Amino acid sequence: MTTIFGIRLSDRIKKSTEFQDILTKYGCIIKTRLGLHDMSCGVCSPYGIIILEVVNNEEMIEGMILDLQNFEGVKFNIMEL
């Protein structure tokens, strides 16, 4: 089974460092990471989209879900294939 997280981070410029701490905490289960944000005329978008493919470790995934749920400005969905 493959697990994919689709995450939207609001106010990314102010919160990206804190958010990165969560990703670092679960870095051992993150297989693929893709970060997307709009940029025009040198101005960065206030939100970002992060796509994560994680390895199947239920305990770690549950911990990451809890941390994401408790992080203000994050919305996410999980897809399991």
N, C-alpha and C positions, 0 to 999 in steps of 0.2 A: 504494500500500500504506500502511496505517496501522499504527503500532506503539504498543502500550499496555504500560506497566509497572505491575504491581501490587506494591507494596512494603509490607512490615510492618517497622516499626521498634520494637525492644524498648528498654526503659529510656529512653523518649522524652524525659523531663524532663531527664535528664543528657546525652543525646547529640544533642538536636535542633539545637544550634548547630553542632556538627561536621557533622551530616548536611546542614544548610542550605548549608554550604560546597560540598558536592558538587553540590547543585542549582544553586547560583549558577555554578559552573564550567561547567555544561552548559545554562545558562539560554537560550542562543541557539537550542537545538533543542527546548526544552520549549514546546509549543503550548498545552497545557491541564494544569492541576494542581489536584487535589482532595485535601484532607487531611481525614481523619476520625479522631476519637477519642471514646471514651465519657467521659461526665462525669455524675456524680450527686452531689447534695448538696455541690457546690462542690469535689469531689475529682476531679482529672484522672486518666484512665487511664494506666497505665505504658507502654502501647504505642499506636502510631498506625498507620493505614493511609494510604498515599499512592498516588493513581492519577495517572499521567502519560501524556499523549499527546505523542509526540515526532515531529518531522519526520524524514524519511528522510535521514539523513546517516550512512552506515555507520561511518565512522571515529570520529565523535563518539559514536555509540551503543556501539561496542565499548569505547571509553574509559570511558563511564559504567558499562557492565557490569563492567569490571575494578575500578573504584572501589567499586561496590556489593558485589562479591564480597569485597573486602578490608576492608569496614567491619563491625566486630563488632556483632552484634545486628540485622543486616538479613537478611531473607529476601525474595526477589522472584521473580516469574514474568513472562514476556514473552508477549504475544499479538500476532500479526501478522494483519491482516485484509486 
